[in-house]
């Protein structure tokens, strides 16, 4: 490997059902995460590695950011919080067809507190 080889961790975060798993599958070029219309299909973090001659990226798909009101939901949010730690970049995935609301503010607040650089990714757009 040359001295210009780069590697890093990128977490995909956002509300439930925004297309995080679909984006992960597209980024790595194969189906590694379940894609379904049902919210909270992803219940734990899923990692997928994209390797190119000049770089390697470990993408981490996460459960949707939501209000944790049950033991299962609390465990899913623990997975989200863990995915925010020690990352090189966060992709905040937002469904462009939905109006922004309180859940989006919760997601932005959680992501902004991480101190990690963030890129906003709009999905489900008809552009």
C-alpha positions in Angstrom: 0.0 0.0 0.0 1.2 3.5 -0.8 1.7 6.2 1.8 -1.4 7.9 0.4 -3.7 5.1 1.4 -6.5 6.2 3.6 -9.0 4.4 5.8 -11.8 5.4 8.2 -15.1 4.8 9.8 -18.3 6.3 8.6 -21.6 5.9 10.5 -25.0 6.2 8.8 -27.5 7.8 11.3 -31.0 9.2 11.1 -34.6 8.6 12.0 -36.2 5.2 11.4 -37.0 4.3 7.8 -35.0 7.1 6.1 -33.1 4.8 3.8 -29.9 4.2 5.8 -29.7 0.5 5.0 -30.6 1.1 1.3 -27.8 3.7 1.2 -25.3 1.3 2.8 -26.1 -1.4 0.2 -25.6 1.1 -2.6 -22.3 2.4 -1.2 -20.8 -1.0 -0.9 -22.4 -2.4 -4.1 -24.1 -5.4 -2.6 -26.9 -6.3 -0.3 -25.5 -6.5 3.3 -28.4 -4.9 5.2 -32.1 -5.8 5.2 -34.3 -3.3 3.5 -38.0 -3.1 4.4 -40.8 -0.7 4.6 -41.3 -1.5 8.3 -39.5 1.0 10.7 -36.7 -0.3 13.0 -35.8 -3.3 10.8 -32.2 -2.6 11.7 -31.9 -3.4 15.4 -28.2 -3.6 15.8 -25.3 -1.9 14.0 -24.2 -3.5 10.7 -20.7 -3.0 9.4 -19.8 -3.2 5.7 -16.3 -2.5 4.2 -15.7 -0.8 1.0 -12.1 -1.3 -0.3 -10.6 0.6 -3.2 -6.9 0.8 -4.2 -6.5 4.1 -2.5 -8.8 3.7 0.5 -10.8 1.5 2.8 -14.0 2.7 4.5 -15.9 0.9 7.2 -19.6 1.9 7.0 -21.7 1.4 10.1 -25.5 1.2 9.6 -27.4 2.0 12.7 -31.0 1.6 14.1 -33.1 4.7 13.6 -32.9 7.5 16.2 -36.1 7.4 18.2 -37.5 7.9 21.6 -36.4 4.9 23.7 -39.5 3.9 25.7 -38.8 0.1 26.1 -35.8 -2.1 26.9 -35.4 -3.1 23.2 -35.6 0.6 22.1 -33.1 1.6 24.7 -30.6 -1.1 23.5 -31.1 0.1 19.9 -30.4 3.7 21.0 -27.3 2.5 22.8 -26.1 1.0 19.4 -26.7 4.4 17.8 -24.8 6.3 20.5 -21.9 3.8 20.2 -21.8 4.4 16.4 -21.4 8.1 17.1 -18.2 7.6 19.0 -14.7 7.6 17.5 -15.9 7.9 13.9 -14.2 9.9 11.1 -17.5 11.0 9.6 -21.2 10.8 10.2 -23.8 10.6 7.3 -27.0 12.1 8.7 -29.7 10.5 6.5 -32.9 12.4 6.0 -36.0 11.4 4.0 -36.5 14.4 1.6 -40.2 13.5 1.2 -41.0 14.0 4.8 -41.6 17.3 6.7 -39.0 18.0 9.3 -40.3 17.6 12.9 -39.4 16.9 16.5 -37.7 13.6 15.7 -35.4 15.3 13.2 -34.5 17.9 15.8 -33.7 15.0 18.2 -31.5 13.4 15.6 -29.6 16.6 14.8 -29.1 17.4 18.5 -27.7 13.9 19.1 -25.4 14.1 16.1 -24.2 17.7 16.8 -23.2 16.7 20.3 -20.8 14.0 18.9 -18.3 16.6 17.7 -17.7 14.5 14.6 -17.9 16.0 11.1 -21.4 15.5 9.5 -22.6 15.3 5.9 -26.3 15.6 5.3 -27.7 13.0 2.9 -31.2 13.4 1.5 -32.8 10.2 0.4 -36.0 9.3 -1.5 -35.8 12.4 -3.6 -37.5 12.5 -7.0 -35.0 14.9 -8.5 
